[in-house]
Amino acid sequence: MSLLRSKLLGISLLLFFGVQFASYAQREIDPEAKFSFKDRVYYGGNLGLQLGTVTLIDLSPLAGVMLSPKFSTGLGATYQYYEDNRFQGASGSSFGGRAFARYNVLPNIFAYSELESINWNAYNYGQDNFQRTWTEAFFVGAGYFAPFGSRGGANFTFLYNLKHSNREAYYSEPYLIRVGFVF
């Protein structure tokens, strides 16, 4: 692991465990009460930005629905622009979608799984050029929800890709850390 990645991981973990969040009650569904579909739907997503030798801009909206007080599921889309100055022609955009499931183990701690499919410009070693291809990832992991009031908040999620392959992977590492927002 490079020194920069080690520092980034260390800082992320320090922020994750060291920052104290205000403790608001997380929105819950009473199984006996009649909540409309609109009350159980939530929206959010991830925004990402990396500048430098490798530039990456990520827009990943999502929509989910709480099926029970502890379980929710949903769909999301991803669009990313990337440019890697280390390789000629290594720039373009990628897009795809994902389906996810989330189970609240504790009020602010959740288990998470996601199936993601991304279309991107992958390097074909046999033909010595870049070609569009679809790559799937199956992420499992856990996260922390930091509420911002009665409905919204931030998700800090640590994921591991069970389908990771060094030669065919969209992500360079099998692990992924995400920070996203929901409202």
C-alpha positions, 0 to 999 in steps of 0.5 A: 500500500502506498504511503499516500493511501496509508495516510488517507486510510489513517486520516479517514479512520481517525475522523470516523472514530474520533469525531463526535456526532450529535445524537439525534433519534434516527427516523424509524417506522412503527410497524403498527402505524400506517406510513405512506410509501412517500414517508418510507422513501429516501434519496441521496448519493455520493459526490467524489472529486480527485484532482492530480495525476489521476482526475476523477469526478463522481456523481452517484445518486440513489433512491431507497425505500424502508421496507421495515424498521431495520431493512431498506433497499434501493437503486442507484446510478453512477457517472464518473469522468476520469483522466489518468495522465500516466497513460495516453488515451486513459480518459473518458467516462464511465456509467452504470447502476447498482442495487443495494440492501441495508440492514440496521444492526444497531440504531446507527450501525448497519450491514450493507451489500451492493451489486454494481455494474459499470461500463468503462474504457478498459485497457485490452492487453491483447490488442494494446488499446482501450475498449468499452466493457462492463464490469460487475462488483459485489460489495459487502460491508458495514457502515455508520449513519450520522443523522442530521435532524429527523430525516437526513444524515451522512453514511460512512461505509466500508466495503469489500468487493467479493468479485475483485480481480486484478486484471479485470477490476474497475476499482484498483483495490478490493476495498472501498470507503464511501461517504454519502448523504441521504435526505 
